Amino acid sequence: MARLEDGALVFNALTWETHLLNLEAMAVLEILEEAAKAERELVDALLEGQAVDSASRANYAAQVRSALIDLESLGLVAPDAPIS
């Protein structure tokens, strides 16, 4: 992984592919590097210390779900932790 100013380059040794990730996707990967988390826990960790209303939280959770699906399709996260 090579951090850039506005994201990161991530090399997948299983597929020999390199991916350019934005800051949000990088934040998801960094949290998941520490430990597997359910989607709800991941959203909590990403929003830690921020005051958000329920509508904003639901919108953000949908964005996180989309990011997880994309990262899984790239082979950068494993589907062993259910996305729910």
N, C-alpha and C positions, 0 to 999 in steps of 0.2 A: 504494500500500500504506500502510495506517495501522496502526501497532502499537498494541495494546491491552494491558492488564495481563495478560490470560490468553489472548492470541492475536493475531489481526490481521484487519482487513478488507482484502480484496484485490479490486480492480476489474479485470475482464477487458475490455479495450478492444475486443476482437474480437466479444464477445457482448453487451456492455453490461450484464453481470451483476456484482453484487457478492457476494462470498462471505465468510462468517465462518469463519476457520480457527482450530483449536486450536494450542497451542504446538508440538505434535509435527509437525503438517502445516507449520507455519511454519518449523520447523527444516529440514525436507526442502527446502522452496522456497529457503531462504537458501543452502543448500549447492549446490543445482542452479543458482542464479543465478551462482555463480562459474564453473562449468564442468559440462558434461554428465558424468554418471558412471553406470557400470553399477550395478546394485542392490548388488552385493557391496562396491564402493567406497563407496557411499552409507552402507551399514550400518557399514563401518569408520570413516567420518568421524563418524557420529552417536555411535558408541561409543568414540571416541578417548579414551584415558586412563582408561577404566573396565575393571575386571576382571570378566569375565562367563564363566560356564561354557558349554559347547557347547550344552546344552539351552536355556539362557536366550538365547543368541545366535540359535539357530534360531527361537525364539518371536518374538524381536524382529525378525528378518529377515522373518517372515511378516507382522508388523504393518506394516513398512515397505513390503512388496509391496502390501498392501491400501491403504495411504495413496497410493502411486504410482498405483494403478488409479483410486482416487477422484479424485485431482488431475488425471489424464489425462481422466477423464470430464467434469470441469468445464472442461476446456480450459486449465488452468493449467500443465501440463507437456506437452511434445510427445513423441510416441511414437518419435521418431527414435533415441533411445538405447534399445536393447532392455531390457526388464524381465526380467532373468535372473540 
